[in-house]
Amino acid sequence: MMKLNVLSFSNNLLLGSIPATVENLSNLSVLNLANNRLSGSIPPELGRLKSLSELRLNLNDLTGAIPASIGDLIGLKVSQELSISRLDISSSPWHALTLGELVNLDLQVEEP
C-alpha cells in the first residue's frame, strides 16, 4: 500500500475514527473520507502526508481542534475537511496554516 496515490472511501457510512496509521500511506496525494460517520478528532499524523494535494473530511462527525500539523501540508490545493459545527475552531492553530498552494478551503457550517 506504500505506492497508493488515491484513497477514496466517500459516501460509505464508515464508522469510527480516522486511524493514525494513515501516515504510513506516504505517497498519498488524495484522501477523500467525506460523507461518512467518522467521529473523534482529526489525527495529527495527517500532517505527515507530504504528497497530499487534496483532503476531504467534510460531512462527518469529527470533533476537537484542527491539528497544527495540517499546516505542514504545503502541497494541499483542495481542503474540504471541516464540518465546523462540530470542530473547535477557536483553539485551532490558524497561524500555523501556511498552505501556500491552497486554492479551495471549504469551512461551511452544517446544522446538526
URZICOR-V612040 format. One record per backbone hydrogen bond with DSSP energy under -0.5 kcal/mol. CO is the residue of the C=O (numbers start at 1). NH is the residue of the N-H. If there is no record, write none. Layout:
# URZICOR-V612040
co:CO nh:NH
co:CO nh:NH
This chain:
# URZICOR-V612040
co:1 nh:4
co:2 nh:27
co:5 nh:29
co:5 nh:30
co:7 nh:32
co:9 nh:12
co:14 nh:37
co:16 nh:39
co:17 nh:19
co:19 nh:22
co:20 nh:23
co:21 nh:24
co:22 nh:25
co:24 nh:26
co:25 nh:28
co:26 nh:51
co:29 nh:53
co:29 nh:54
co:30 nh:7
co:31 nh:33
co:31 nh:56
co:32 nh:9
co:34 nh:11
co:35 nh:13
co:37 nh:16
co:38 nh:61
co:40 nh:63
co:41 nh:43
co:43 nh:46
co:44 nh:47
co:45 nh:48
co:46 nh:49
co:48 nh:50
co:49 nh:52
co:53 nh:77
co:53 nh:78
co:54 nh:31
co:55 nh:80
co:56 nh:33
co:58 nh:35
co:59 nh:36
co:61 nh:40
co:64 nh:88
co:65 nh:67
co:66 nh:93
co:67 nh:70
co:68 nh:71
co:69 nh:72
co:70 nh:73
co:71 nh:98
co:72 nh:74
co:73 nh:76
co:74 nh:101
co:77 nh:103
co:77 nh:104
co:78 nh:55
co:79 nh:81
co:79 nh:106
co:80 nh:57
co:80 nh:58
co:82 nh:84
co:83 nh:86
co:83 nh:87
co:86 nh:64
co:87 nh:89
co:88 nh:91
co:89 nh:92
co:92 nh:94
co:93 nh:96
co:94 nh:97
co:96 nh:98
co:98 nh:100
co:99 nh:102
co:104 nh:79
co:104 nh:106
co:105 nh:107
co:106 nh:82
co:108 nh:84
